[in-house]
Amino acid sequence: MSAELGAGFATLERLEGQRTSLLRNFAVSVFLSTIVIGASVVLLALTPSISRASCAASYLVGGCIGFCVCLLLYSQLLLRQLPWQKA
């Protein structure tokens, strides 16, 4: 009986560590996504003046890079939770 209880506590500790890791990764992903969304809204408001500037392509490239980074962070977060990744 005590071996089963010890195994249960060990499993609970392992799951708590995974939950903490997941929450930390989720917080980073949400924070970076918030930055990208906020920057997108600001740039959308400034689009008329940016389109006349000579560096308009740079803004587009920066936006695409930011979007891809957010997408990769979410993908990494979700892929870590697959059953075969937890072994």
N, C-alpha and C positions, 0 to 999 in steps of 0.2 A: 504494500500500500504506500509506503513512504517513497519507494523508487518511482512510482507513478506520479506522486505529488512533486518530487524533485524534477522529473521530466517535464511536468506541466509548467513549473516555474521557469525552467530553462527555456522552454518554448515561448513563454510570455515575455521573458527578457529579450529574446531574439526578435520577436515581433515588435516590441517597443522600440528597439534600435532601428528597425526598418521604417517604422512610422516616423521617427524623428528625422531620419535621412530623407524620407519622402516629403515631409513638410518643409524641410530646409530647401530642397530642390524646387518644390512648388513655389515657395516664397520668392526665390531668385527668378524663376520664370515669370511670375506675376509682376514683379518689380520691373524687369526688363521690358515686358510687354506694355506696361503702363507708360514707360518712357517712349517706346516706339509709337504708341497710340497718341500720346500727348504731342509728340513732335509732328506726327502726321496731321493732326488737327491744326497746329500752328502753321505748318507749311501749306496746308490747304487754304488757310486764310490769306497767306502771302503769295499764293500762286500767280496772280496777275503781275506783281512786281518781279517775281522770280523768273517768269517766262520771258521777260524782256532782258534779263541779265545774261551776260556771256557765259556764266557758269551754271546754267540751268541743268545741263546734263549731269553735273556733279551732284546736284541735289537728288536727281532721280537715282543715280547709282547708290548714293548713301541710303536712300529709302529702301532700295531693293536689298542692300546688304543687311540693314536693320531687320527687315521682315524675315529674311532667311535665317538670321541668328535666332530670332524668336521661334521660328518654326523648328529649327534644330533643337533648341532647348526643350520645347514641348515634346518633340519626338523622343529625345533622350529620356525625358521624365517618364513617358508612357512605356517605352521599351524596357526600362529597368523593372517595371512591375509585371512583366510577363513571367509565367510560372517557370520556364526553363532558365531564366536569368537569375532566379533566386537560389539555385542549387549551390 
